Every structure is written in C-alpha cells, then in structure tokens.
Amino acid sequence: MRHFRHLAPEVRRGLFHREPDEFTAESPARTLAAALGATLYSPANRPGLAADVVQQARGGVVSMVLCLEDAVPDGEVSEAEANLVRQLDELALAADDGAELPLLFVRVRTPEQIPDLVKRLGPAVGLLSGFVVPKFTEESGAPFLDALEQAERDCGCRLFAMPVLESPELLHLETRTATLAGIARCVRAHRDRILALRLGVTDFCSAYGLRRTPEMTAYDVQLVASVIGDVVNFFARADGSGFTVTGPVWEYFRLQERMFKPQLRRSPFTSGRADELRTALIAHDMDGLLREIELDRANGLLGKTCIHPSHVAPVHALSVVSHEEYTDATDILRPERTGGGVLRSAYTNKMNEVKPHRAWAERTLLRSEVFGVAREGVGFVELLAAGIK
C-alpha cells in the first residue's frame, strides 16, 4: 500500500519532493496508525461490498471499516454478518488474483461477534487488520479487548482494536474525568493491541439533540470541542504515553442551501483549474470539511472518519507535509541540535526553538513517511486537484 499510488508516476514526481513510502498490513503499528488517513466506513450489508472495497482501493483509499453496528438496522444484523463473511471470501479470491486491498476493520456490536466472525471467516480472516469497538468505556471495552486477544490467539493473525470514544459518560461533565481515566487504564493495559482511538462526535451531538450544519466544524460546537480537547489531553501526549487519535466524521456530501459566506479564501486558488476547483468544493460543502481537517491537525488529531468517497482526497491532500514543514522539522532534528537553541527557519518567517518544537518535528517526519512531502511551491490545491477525479 502507498498513499497517492493511484496517481500516475509522472504526476507524483511533479507533486512530491519526497514521495510517500510503501507499507503493508504487517508494518509496525506506529506506521499503520499514522497511515490510516481517511478511514472510509461502509455498511457490512452491502451486496456489492467486495467490489466496492476493490474500487475504493484503486481510487486511493487506504483504510476501510465494514460496519455491523449503527450502519445496519437492528433486525438485519445476522444477514449482515453472513454477507460480510461472503464478501471477505470474495475479497480473498480477488487478492489472490493480484487486487490491492486497503487495511480492513470490522465494526462490531458485541464482544461475542469477534471470535464468532474470526471462526466463520477461516483463512479470509487474514484480510482483517482488526476490529472497531463502539461506545468504548473501561467497563464496556474490556470484554471486547479480551475477546480480541483470544481471537488473535485462535487465528494466529495480528488483530488491532480501534476503540470509538462516543459514550454519554464521556460527554457529561460530572462523569467525564472518571470515564477518561478508566478508558486510559483499559487501553494502556492493552497498548500493543490499540492502533488508534476514534472520536464519535455524532453520538456526542445526539446526546443533546444537536447537529452541526455543513458550514460549521466540530470545533464550533463548544460542547463537542471541549470533549475533543479533553480526549487529546488524556491520550495524545507526546511523552511516549500517547496514542493516535483520529478526527471526527464529516456528515455532508450533498448540496445544501448556504447561510454563511464560503470559508475558502480565493488566494490559494489562482491558477490553472484552481478557481473551478474552489467553486466545486464550495458547491459541495467541502469548504467546511477542509477547515475541519485543518483544525483536527492543529488540535493533535491525525486521520479522519469518512462516510463518503468524496471526502478521501481532501483528507489526504491536507495530510501531505509541506516543503516548509519538512524543512523546519529536519532542521530541528539535526544531530548537532541536541543541545537545544533557537534558529531562524530556512523560510525566514518563523522561529524554530529546538527543544519545544522537537516533538512536533518528530510527528511531522512520521507523517512525511506515509503521506510524503510536497515539492516547494506545491500546496494542497495542486494535491487536491490531482486526487479529485
């Protein structure tokens, strides 16, 4: 697997100073967590699920979740499980014929589903990278992780967990700190099995009857923003104790009537088909998504839950490390800088303070490995235009 592999080699060479590295499902967890990117959710009851997975991989999707939980009506779970097993068997045949598949995860409802599905899948379980655990708390999550550990022993394959933090106890102020502390105890006890923590912002909003419009980001809903800040505080620290925390889902993909002015400035869109691209993004309410992706990264989140293929290219374009970021990060991490100090950036527009900025630089270089480094003068507009069909 490789981000932007779906682009022609000559296109990649024109966009990247350093192209993204290749990785596999067997790569270290640190690499896979950084490489998740836009994780596309799909209901497990889709009749053409196997074909959808292959098609999305060809279009640049690197991670997918096949959902047996909220995406499937309560009365159709058994049929969805049977369909999932059939579709993964079909995907195993496609993989044998040379099809490249993304990292695949199954979102389950109960702990018992994990060993049951692993048993029913047989050899096809080798296509799975793990399971997504909904509404995760210490009390509800521990049985899922115990079931995953047993399933891993039974099948002999490495299986990760991606807990979703979305329970009301996490949202409510009077129970939030205790809930976060309990989740921390649970995931740290299973650290080797936790690939990333995912934020379930739709459930947060549901607890208060809220729904943000396409012109507003999750960070504009103060109730939600406060939870994101606390989750990052507990789980995304740069002291070696942290986990990858992914950004919340963006719900919109159709034209809506606008109330506020577009959020995309004109200045980045000044050449080629860029103005046309800006108009298309605004028309499809993507300007709010782009702003939220930027705020995700500013708040310590990496990757994003997606429910529509049109969201993948923006997430990946804004995940590429800019030439300026890369230059700053490599300057900060030079061996001769270990004693600290302050230096002017090569772009002569900021101060790089070696010790305070070191953790940022390390994270930036990790992101550069999986998403690449843009050429000097290449911005997200060019990357986005190349990735949008």
N, C-alpha and C positions, 0 to 999 in steps of 0.2 A: 504494500500500500504506500501511497505517496500523495500528499496534497497537491492539487493542480496537475495531476498526471493526465487528466482528461484534455488538457490544452496541448496543442501541437508543440513539439520541441523548440521550433524556432520562435514561437510566441513566448514560451517560458524564458528562453535566453534573452529576449528583449525586455522582459519584465523584472528578472531577478539578478541581483548581484551575487546572491548565493541561493541556489535552488533548494527546495525542501528535501530533507533526507528521506530515504525509504525506511519503512518499519514493517513489522509483521505482528500478528496476534500474539507471538511469543516474545516480543520485545519487552524490556523492563517496564514495570508498572509506571514508573516516573515518566517514561516516554509516552506510553499509551494515554495516560491522564492528560498530558499536555496536548496530545494529538487528536483528542475527541472532536474538537471543533463543533460544527453544527450537528448535533445528535438528532436525527430525524425520527420522529415517532410514527408508527403505522399500526392500525388495529390488526390484531392477530387473526381476525375472522375474514380478512380479505381473500376472495377466491384466487386472485392472481398475485398473491403475496410474493412468491418466489420470483416471478418475472419482474415485479416492482423493485425488489431488492437489487437484482442484477442491473436493471435500468438506472437506478439511483447511483449505484457504484460507478457506472460508466459516466455519469454526469458530475462526479466529484464528491459524492457523499462518502464519508469515511467511517461513520458510526451510525447505527440504527437501533431503535428499541421497538420490539414487536410486543404490543401491549395486550395483555389479558385483563387489565383492570378497568379503569374508567372508560376506555375506548370501546368496551364490549358490554352490551346490556346484560344485566344480571342473569336473565334466563337463557343466555346463549353461551355461557362460559364453557360448557362441555364440548359443544360443537366447535368453539374457537380453539380449544386445546387440540382436538382431533385435526382441525385444519392446520394448525401450527406444525404438528408432527409431520403431516403430509408435505407441507411446503418446505420444511427443512430437509426432508428426504430428497425432494426435487432439487433443492439448492446444493445438496451434496453431490448429486449427479452433475449439475452444472459446473461445480468446482472441479470435478474430475475431468471435465471437458475443457478446462482452462479459464473459466469465468473467474474474474476477480471479485471478491466479496468484501463488504465492509466489516468492521467489528460489529458483532451482533449480540444483543442483550434481550432478555425476555422480562417484561414487567409482569410480576405475578401478584396474586391477591392474598394467598395464604402460604405459610411455610411448607405445608404438605405438598403444594404443587411442585416445589423444586425437585425433590427426589423422584416424584412420580413422573415428571416430564423427562428428567435425565434417563430414567429407566426406559420410558417409551421411545425416546429418541435413538437409543442404541448408538451405533457409530456416528450418527449425524450430530451427536452432542459435541463433537469436535469442532463444529462450526461456531459454537457459542463462546463468547468471551465472559459471559456471566449473566447476572440477574439484577433487575432494578426492584428495590424494596420500597413499597409505598408507605406513606404516613409513619415515618420511622421515629420511634422513641426508644428509650432504653428498654422498656417493658415489652413493646411490640416487636422491636427489631432483633432482640437477642435470639428468639426462636428461628427467625429467618436465617441468621448467620450460622447458627448451629446446624440447620438443615443444609445450608450451602456447604459447610465443612464436611458433612457426611457424604453429600452428593459428590463432592470433589474426590473424596477417597474411593467412592464406589466406581466412578468412571475413569479415574486416573488422568483427568484433564484439569488444567488450571482454570478456575472459575472465580471471577471477581464479583463483588457486590457494589452497587451504586444506590445507597440509601437516598430517598427523597424526603427532605425536611419540609413538611407541609401540615403538621397536625395543629389543631386549635390550641393545644397546650403550649406550643412554641410561640404562638401568636399572642396569647393572652399575657398581659404584663405580669400578673400575680404568679404565673407558673413558668414564665419564660426562662429565668435563670436556672431553676432546678431542672427543667427539661433539657436545656442545653448542656448542663453538667452531666446529666445522665447519658445523653447521646454521646458526649465526649468519652465517658468511661467505656461505653459499649464499643465504639469504633476504634478506640485506641487498643482495646483488648484484642481486636481482630485487624490490626493495622495492615498486615500483609494481604488481607482479603479485600480491603476497601480501595477501589480505584478512584472514585470521586464522590463528592456529596452534591446532590442536585436540589435546587430550590423549587418548591411547588407553589408559586405565587398565586395561581388561580384559586387554589384551596384557601390561601390566606384571605383573599378578597371575598370568597364565598362566605366565610365565617361572619362577615359584616355586611353582606349583601351589596358588595362593591364590584364594579367592573370598570377598568380604565378604558378610555377611548383610544383610538389609534393615534391621536395627537398627544397622548401623554405616555410617559415611560413609567416603569415600576417605581422609579425614584421620585416621581411627582405625587405618588400616593404615600403620604407620610407614614401611615400605619405599616405599610409594606417596607418602606425604606428603612424604618427603624429595626425591623427583623433582619433584613439583609445585613445591616451594619453589625448587629449582634452576632449573627452567624459567622461573618468574616472575622470578628474579634475572637471568637472561640476557636475557629477551625482553620483559618488561612494565615496563621502567623508564619513568619519567615525564620523562626528559630529552630527549625527542624521538627517541630511537633505538628506542623500544619498539613492540611490535605488540599487537593484541588477542589474548589467549589465552583460549580457551573452557573451560568446566568439563567434567569427565568424565561419561560416561554413567551413568545410574541404571538398573540392570538389572531392577528388580522392578515388577510391576504386578498380582500376584495375592495373595490372602490367604495368609499364612504363619502357622504357629504361632509365637507370640511367646515369647521367653525373658526379655526385659527389659521394664521399665516403659515406657510411651509417653513420647516426648520432647517432646510438645506440652503446654505449660502451659495450664491452664484459663483464666487471667486474660484473654487476648485474646478468648476465646470466651464472651461473657457476655450477648449479646442476640440477639433475632430467632431465626433458624435457625442461629446460630453453633455452639451446642452439638451440634446434629445434624451440622453440617459437621465439627466436630472428631472426632466418633465415626466418620464415614465415612472421614476421612483416616487415622485410626489403623487402621481395619479393612482398608484397602487399602495399608498400609505406607507411606503418604505422609509420615508424620512424619519418617522418616529422610531422605527426599528434601528436605523443607523445610529441615531442619538443614544438609544438604549444600549447598544453594543459598546459604544464608547464609554458610557457610564459604568457598564459592567466592568470593563477593564480598569477604569480609574478607581473602582471600589474593590479591586482584588479578585474578581471573578474571571474565569477562563473557560471558553466554550459556551454553548447555549443550547437549550432545549428548543427544537423546532417542530412545527406541525405542518409545514408546507414546504415543498422543494424550492420555492422561490426565495426562501429565507437563507438558503445554504450559502449562495455566492456572497451576499453581504457579510455574513459572519466570517467567512474565510478570508475575504478581501481585507477586512479590518483586523484580522489576526496576523497578517504578514507584518514582520518587523520592518520598519522604515530604515532607510540607509542612515539617517541621522541617529535613530535609537541604537542601531548596531554599532555605529562609530563611537557613541558615548559609552556603551556597555563594554566594548573591547578596550577602550582607553582606561576605564575604571578598573578593569580586571587584569591589567598588565602586571606581570610578576614584580616589577620594580615599585608598584604602588602599594604593596602590602603594609607599609608603614603609615598609610593614610595621606592626608593632604588635600589640597584644593587645586583644581586646574580648570582653565577655560576650555569649553568644548571646542572641538575641531570646527564646528559650525559657527563659532564665536557669538553664540546667542544665549549662553547659559553658563552657570557654574556647575561643575561636577565635583561633588565632595566625596572622596573615595570611600570612607567608612560608612556614612549614612546611605549612600547610593549603591553599596555593594550588593545587597540582597535583590534590589531592583535589577541590577545588571545581570545577575545570575539567572533570574527568571526570564529576562529578555533574551539571553543567549539560548536558554532551553526552548523558548518559543521559536527562535530563529531556526533551530534544528528541524522542527517539524513543519513550520509554515514558510520558512525561507526568509530572505532579506531582499527587499525591493532595490532595484538599481537607483542610483542617485537621480533625482528628478521624477521618479515614478511614484505616484501616490495611489490612494485607494480607488480613485476614479478609474484609472487605467486598469487596475487589477479587477475591479468590479465589471468594467465593460468587457474584459476578456472572458470573465466567468459567466456572464449572462448570455444565454442563447437568444 
